[in-house]
Amino acid sequence: MANLGEISVSAALNLLSAFAFLVAFAILRLQPINDRVYFPKWNRRGIRNSPRRSGVCVTRFVNLDWRTYIKFLNWMPAAFRMPELELIDHAGLDSVVYIRIYLLGLKVIGPLAVLAFLVLVPVNWTGETLEGVKNLAYNDIDKLSISNVPDGSKRFWVHIVMSYVFALWTFYVLYVEYKEVAAMRLRYLASENRRPDQFTVLVRNVPPDPDETVSEHIEHFFRVNHPDSYLTHQVVYNANKLAKLVQKKKSLQNWYTYYFNKYERTSKRPITRTGFGGVVGTKVDAIDYYSSEIQKLSEAEALEREKVLSDPKAIVRAAFVSFKSRWAAAVCAQTQLSHNPTIWLTEWAPEPRDVYWRNLAIPYFDLTIRRLLMAIALFFLIFFFMIPIAFVQSLANIEGIEKVFPFLTPLIETKSVRSFIQGFLPGIVLKIFLILLPTILMMMSKVEGFSSCSSLDRRSAGKYHLFLLINVFLGSIITGTAFQQLKTFLHQPPTEIPKTVGESIPMKATFFITYIMVDGWAGIAAEILRLVPLVIFHLKNMFLVKTEQDREEAMDPGCLNFATYEPKIQLYFLLGLVYSAVTPVLLPFVIIFFAFSYVVFRHQVINVYAQRYESGGSFWPDVHRRLLIGLLISQLLLMGLLSTKSVEKSTIALLPLPILTIWFHVYCKGRFQSAFVRFSLQDAMTKDTLERATEPNLNLRAYLKDAYVHPVFKGRIHFESPLLVPDEENNTLVLTRRSS
Amino acid sequence: MANLGEISVSAALNLLSAFAFLVAFAILRLQPINDRVYFPKWNRRGIRNSPRRSGVCVTRFVNLDWRTYIKFLNWMPAAFRMPELELIDHAGLDSVVYIRIYLLGLKVIGPLAVLAFLVLVPVNWTGETLEGVKNLAYNDIDKLSISNVPDGSKRFWVHIVMSYVFALWTFYVLYVEYKEVAAMRLRYLASENRRPDQFTVLVRNVPPDPDETVSEHIEHFFRVNHPDSYLTHQVVYNANKLAKLVQKKKSLQNWYTYYFNKYERTSKRPITRTGFGGVVGTKVDAIDYYSSEIQKLSEAEALEREKVLSDPKAIVRAAFVSFKSRWAAAVCAQTQLSHNPTIWLTEWAPEPRDVYWRNLAIPYFDLTIRRLLMAIALFFLIFFFMIPIAFVQSLANIEGIEKVFPFLTPLIETKSVRSFIQGFLPGIVLKIFLILLPTILMMMSKVEGFSSCSSLDRRSAGKYHLFLLINVFLGSIITGTAFQQLKTFLHQPPTEIPKTVGESIPMKATFFITYIMVDGWAGIAAEILRLVPLVIFHLKNMFLVKTEQDREEAMDPGCLNFATYEPKIQLYFLLGLVYSAVTPVLLPFVIIFFAFSYVVFRHQVINVYAQRYESGGSFWPDVHRRLLIGLLISQLLLMGLLSTKSVEKSTIALLPLPILTIWFHVYCKGRFQSAFVRFSLQDAMTKDTLERATEPNLNLRAYLKDAYVHPVFKGRIHFESPLLVPDEENNTLVLTRRSS
């Protein structure tokens, strides 16, 4: 176990690296050439236009004003300046609610830390158990933790009382926050402008009809069952193949532009090969080759486009049905149409950007099978992914390395290297594994058949949370190979599990402190530097960009990746809650993480991210639930820990806590959740009435006409989803024509 | 443990007692004087009118036709004669679906028994383990059970394969049955006549408004949010006190009638005392006393009635809101009105008879607290109720009795007494405890705040099922005091529990066979005899009945008590499923129970019961779910049992079974459940359209006017709920006037 000195080295290292990141960021962001990387949001709006052209040539790329460098942290106060209401306008409710999670972290863990340091740390410090035991290796952190209180001591009552105080405080903050977020969402929904999804319902599993086409069938059905309010509908085309063609053409166009630019620079016709990756196959003139390939693909695309639009089989059994009023749409989304609940399924339509087109046509039975299979797959993923992690981690301790590579012993034994290995390595090993994971989980969620990107994100977040909980949290506490652990748990009594885990909790405090620094602090610092987008942007800028619009497209502003970020926050919440009563020393590290993240993400939300969709903060019930799961776990583990300290009564005294937590969850769910899943008729009616008064002559049919057309059929529209990357049709034509 | 001989004695005893019940029933039912006890349903319809008046006086009371006695079982074929559709008309869908549960029992367990006897019994019989072990006490039943197969034998694969076959067969039957019941319900809803609840929604938690009365507030709110379809509403009065007065008056009237009849017979003014129960206090003339008491109460009642109707505070924050069409009511019941989900709660209105008036006014927060408290109370009830049961059971074995009452030893040791004690006593001890229980559970459900009698019944059934599962099933398998068991389970690994329970399953076969006979067979036989209603009817008939209408009221036809009966059926299902692969000898006993019950309940439904409400079979999802819980338990226990037989691979081979069961549950829930909780817009629209075509001039407002008036305010209406027993107002007046 690392001692306080090692922790300090590690903390210093991490702080230093974070500081380096920040300095790098401060310098890079001031260069006009990086404007599109660090301020893409403003660029896209045309507010912060590309580099000032007035100055000399150099200043277009490098900032020579030395005074700006002095205030290299002045982005921080700037991040706070925008008030919340303006921020909602600027970045959408999703982003605002998301950064509130970090603020919530401060609100929950902050007072917990203050209380813990005022009450628990003195109680622990004066426990003096560890000093009494001679042979035990302990460090200063342990002296501040619950381990320092002697077995059977009456001091544990302080911990019990404090854990009640902690729980009640957490309830209070969570309740207020849930209430506030729900109110924000309702205000947002009430104030937002007319949007197609307010009038539209996604209808799936339209039953086949021998006499009518899908479109006719839908129209007849709704004319009968919603006679007064049915307006129009938009069928869904199976355009997956077309989307693939479009994407392929886009990639070819990039190559074409690359070679064309090269040609313009060097005035020499570039050569490429026709085989894989341009490295095998026969040599050809690159520009001719790509322009002819693009030509071919354009023709295939046009053919496919024609085919999809004319072939009745290309219409899937789903549609977006629009109504004359929000009230009618709200009614249709919440009621059941047919007595067979597996056909005519209705749900609130996601906003057009949010639709995940590929999953709209899955029959009900397939869905249940897919979900079963994915649940089993998730189980195996979670429990067998542990094997490599545990294996690498077991290598990554000093003794392990010395055993496997005995020749490295002298090097490792030097003090600084030792600290480095102990401080960094276990965290980094985990980190590498975790980078791959979200993509896999997202793929699994897609297989499950959800029909909107936001629900895919939420679903993946749930899986990832489970993974982090079992593999990172539990897996780090109880060492040993993965499946073995599962086996141990199965063969242990249910009351033993919290004991086993709880007992080793205090001993793992230093590991988690390191983890918070490596994964949390450094991760956030890296987030603000945006190294990968920076490099990619400059590469693209160098090779592909011809027009101002190309340059705009070259920049991927990124977005808040809820599926990856939120479960991680939950891990820090969990650590904070678990250690609040056990080793309060860990709390400041968590608080720094939350505070730092809050500033960074507020900055990013203001200046960088472009959200792919807007769900109106509909993920909050998940955040709330997972936070309560964390609280529940912390309570069970505390019970387990205390029951190993020969204070049996304490377990009983703590018993009401988890029950209270579960009840609080049920209560909050009933009280607030519906604001996130349903749209009340009263609100819909209010909005309808208002609109009817202000715009009596609105032509809603024309407004909704093309709202839910598959993006590949759309004219000039920005579609930022990375899932289906369509291009701008007209653009393509211009380029192709130019090249021929 | 009882051996085969003892079982035979017990079976003979039970068969004999069942036979005696049947003979008694056959004789009693033929007496015209008992007509109202055994055929109340026909009486109430006026089809089978009171005793034939044409014959001599004696034949009005006793049947002297000897020929009818010969065919004393001829009610059995008669019970089958009515086709199902007619039965639905005659007795309602609830009853028909309920008796289908017994039929389902035959469909599930019957083929299981055939397969088990063809395949498993030979495999077990030739296992010959028990004969090899010298010192083990075993009996013939054990030789047919899985205990007879040697440890580690390959024969267990037969059991594994068969348990798959059993599970698949059960899935198939359950799926078909769920589908059929859902279709029956939909057909029933589609075909039934106009009923007030089709147009009505129960609105609860109406928020307070400073400027308007509750009634105005409701009207305004619905005129705004359902402008086209709102028709009318009926506020709910807090008439609990009034209902109590009415009930008290009813009891006084019974006493009055009793004394008046006595006076008429004896021509002597009867005397009573004013104190408790008429045994203490000063002597008074009974007729004068009761008539004056009734007078007083009538005045108080009139005053209270006036007060309730005029006092705005007597109106609770709930109402029955009616719409112009079924479509609009279906919309309102399924959608959320306010964005605050704790106010303006809407749900499908129960039919007027089904409303549980007292619970309509509970605020949302109170409800969550009440449910939390009741959940805790249920936990304690289930786990501490075991102490007395286990205590009495431990007394009720031979050795226990001999220890406590040594002087009884010679008596007990006689063979027949021994068989009697072992066969009867443990079952009866349980039985007495269980009789008290449903009332307690129903009270708990009422505290939980459900607003319809049908949901109260369903809810109580759920509690009772849990109780039977833990206390009767598990409690009988693992002996030892109650809380001790809970403790053992908490301190055992989760994989050990199925092992512990599974291991002792085969040994308990004989106990459960006895239980099935005592509780099942005899219980059903007693059900058809209706001894308690018979006695009460004749007592009332003797002392209270003056007019033909009084006589009609004197008869309580009873009803299918879902909350008590259904969980018991589930226990027999569970026994059948658990023992199907372990001790198939038990199955015929279960089958006899199901077959016998089916006949008896079909007879009772046709001739006796008057249902208190009609919910359209809405309890089926519960039945289905609990059956699958039983199947799941049987699979887990088989896994536990096999893993103690040194065949580890078997546990893994059985692992997919519970997963499949859970998936099947999820699938069926999604596929069918909504038919039981929601009413599809398509069906509502169809019915509306049809009605509009056939009755264009229907005055719906007049039709709905008094539908949802609290029963104490109603004119002449039969209200059979035992919860609030109001009287017929006019009647009362007649009586009172007559007495004065």
Interface residues (C-beta under 8 A of the other chain):
Chain A: L186 F221 V224 N225 H226 D228 A330 V331 Q334 T335 Q336 L337 S338 H339 P341 T342 W344 Y364 F365 T368 L372 I376 L490 H491 Q492 P493 P494 T495 E496 I659 W663 V666 Y667 G670 R671 F672 Q673 S674 A675 R678 F679 S680 L681 Q682 D683 M685
Chain B: L186 V224 N225 H226 D228 A330 V331 Q334 T335 Q336 L337 S338 H339 P341 T342 W344 Y364 F365 T368 L372 I376 L490 H491 Q492 P493 P494 T495 E496 I659 W663 V666 Y667 G670 R671 F672 Q673 S674 A675 R678 F679 S680 L681 Q682 D683 M685
